[in-house]
């Protein structure tokens, strides 16, 4: 299967929105105390703003959008830490029909390319502890645990 990673276009809204809704429902299932159903998660107005930026990407396969990626750049500079520029994967979502078919790895290759082209120091992300499939994918791709978030209710 050939996968193309590209910037989103106006005509991608329905697929883009559907994929983000799928992932939101997973989060609701894992943490209903934190997440709530929101359909659409990405409104048309929000999508218009996304199209103006350059930090969102889509994966296209079989002539349709099958994945969504959002990147954020964090510049860390303070007295207690080494100055760094981090490429942060804020969202990575793959259509349920295409999970486990290498779309995430294609996104990682794009992220690595962006990191190298811009000289960022590292790539980081967060993963829900209950999202075992994503955790294993990230681990297999070489990500290591950096911090562990904990809570007390």
C-alpha positions as CSV (number, residue, x, y, z in Angstrom):
1,X,0.0,0.0,0.0
2,X,1.4,3.4,-1.0
3,X,1.1,6.1,1.6
4,X,1.6,9.8,1.0
5,X,2.1,12.2,3.8
6,X,1.0,15.7,2.9
7,X,-0.6,18.9,4.2
8,X,-4.4,18.7,4.7
9,X,-6.7,20.2,2.0
10,X,-10.2,21.6,2.2
11,X,-11.7,18.4,0.7
12,X,-10.2,16.3,3.5
13,X,-12.5,17.7,6.2
14,X,-15.0,14.7,6.4
15,X,-12.3,12.0,6.7
16,X,-10.1,14.2,8.9
17,X,-13.0,14.8,11.3
18,X,-14.1,11.2,11.3
19,X,-10.6,10.0,12.2
20,X,-10.3,12.5,15.1
21,X,-13.8,11.5,16.3
22,X,-12.7,7.8,16.3
23,X,-9.7,8.6,18.5
24,X,-11.8,10.8,20.8
25,X,-14.2,7.9,21.4
26,X,-11.2,5.7,22.4
27,X,-10.1,8.3,24.9
28,X,-13.7,8.5,26.3
29,X,-13.7,4.7,26.7
30,X,-10.3,4.7,28.5
31,X,-11.0,7.8,30.7
32,X,-14.7,8.8,30.9
33,X,-13.7,10.9,34.0
34,X,-11.5,13.1,31.8
35,X,-12.9,12.9,28.2
36,X,-16.4,13.3,26.9
37,X,-18.0,12.5,23.6
38,X,-17.6,15.5,21.2
39,X,-18.8,15.1,17.7
40,X,-17.4,16.6,15.7
41,X,-14.3,17.0,17.7
42,X,-12.9,19.2,14.9
43,X,-15.5,21.6,13.6
44,X,-15.4,23.1,10.1
45,X,-14.4,26.4,11.6
46,X,-11.5,24.7,13.5
47,X,-10.5,22.9,10.3
48,X,-10.3,26.3,8.5
49,X,-7.8,27.4,11.1
50,X,-5.8,24.2,10.7
51,X,-5.6,24.8,7.0
52,X,-3.9,28.2,7.6
53,X,-1.1,26.6,9.6
54,X,1.7,24.3,8.7
55,X,1.8,21.9,11.7
56,X,-0.9,19.4,10.6
57,X,-0.4,16.5,8.1
58,X,-2.6,13.7,6.7
59,X,-1.7,10.3,5.5
60,X,-3.4,9.4,2.2
61,X,-3.7,5.8,1.0
62,X,-6.2,4.1,-1.4
63,X,-7.2,7.6,-2.5
64,X,-8.4,8.8,0.9
65,X,-7.2,10.3,4.1
66,X,-6.4,7.5,6.6
67,X,-4.4,9.3,9.3
68,X,-3.9,12.7,10.9
69,X,-0.8,14.1,12.6
70,X,-0.2,17.3,14.5
71,X,3.2,18.6,15.4
72,X,4.2,21.4,17.9
73,X,7.6,22.9,18.4
74,X,8.7,23.6,22.0
75,X,11.7,25.8,22.7
76,X,13.0,25.0,26.2
77,X,15.2,27.6,27.7
78,X,15.5,28.2,31.4
79,X,18.2,28.2,34.1
80,X,17.7,24.6,35.2
81,X,17.6,22.9,31.8
82,X,19.8,22.6,28.7
83,X,18.4,24.7,25.9
84,X,16.6,22.5,23.4
85,X,14.1,22.5,20.6
86,X,11.6,19.7,20.8
87,X,9.4,18.4,18.0
88,X,6.3,17.2,19.9
89,X,3.8,14.9,18.3
90,X,0.6,16.4,19.7
91,X,-1.9,14.1,17.8
92,X,-1.4,11.0,15.8
93,X,-4.6,9.3,14.7
94,X,-5.1,6.5,12.2
95,X,-8.5,5.3,10.8
96,X,-9.5,2.1,12.5
97,X,-9.5,0.2,9.2
98,X,-5.9,1.1,8.7
99,X,-4.4,0.6,12.1
100,X,-1.5,-1.9,12.2
101,X,-0.8,-1.3,8.5
102,X,2.3,0.9,8.8
103,X,0.6,4.3,8.7
104,X,2.1,5.3,12.1
105,X,5.6,4.3,10.8
106,X,5.1,6.5,7.7
107,X,4.2,9.4,10.0
108,X,7.4,8.7,12.1
109,X,9.5,8.8,9.0
110,X,8.0,12.2,8.1
111,X,8.6,13.5,11.7
112,X,12.2,12.3,11.6
113,X,12.6,14.1,8.3
114,X,11.2,17.3,9.7
115,X,13.5,16.9,12.8
116,X,16.6,16.5,10.7
117,X,15.7,19.3,8.2
118,X,15.2,21.8,11.1
119,X,17.8,20.6,13.5
120,X,15.5,19.9,16.4
121,X,17.0,18.1,19.3
122,X,14.4,15.4,19.9
123,X,11.0,14.1,19.1
124,X,8.6,13.6,22.0
125,X,5.0,12.5,22.6
126,X,2.6,11.4,25.3
127,X,0.6,8.2,25.2
128,X,-2.4,7.2,27.3
129,X,-1.4,4.3,29.6
130,X,-4.4,2.3,28.4
131,X,-3.5,2.6,24.7
132,X,-1.3,-0.5,24.7
133,X,-1.2,-0.8,20.9
134,X,0.2,2.8,20.4
135,X,2.6,2.3,23.4
136,X,4.0,-0.8,21.8
137,X,4.3,0.9,18.4
138,X,6.2,3.9,19.9
139,X,8.5,1.5,21.9
140,X,9.2,-0.6,18.8
141,X,10.1,2.6,16.9
142,X,12.7,3.5,19.6
143,X,10.9,5.8,21.9
144,X,11.8,5.4,25.6
145,X,9.9,6.6,28.7
146,X,11.0,10.0,29.8
147,X,8.5,10.8,32.6
148,X,5.5,9.2,34.1
149,X,2.4,11.3,34.9
150,X,0.6,10.3,38.0
151,X,-2.7,11.4,39.6
152,X,-4.6,11.1,42.9
153,X,-8.3,11.6,42.7
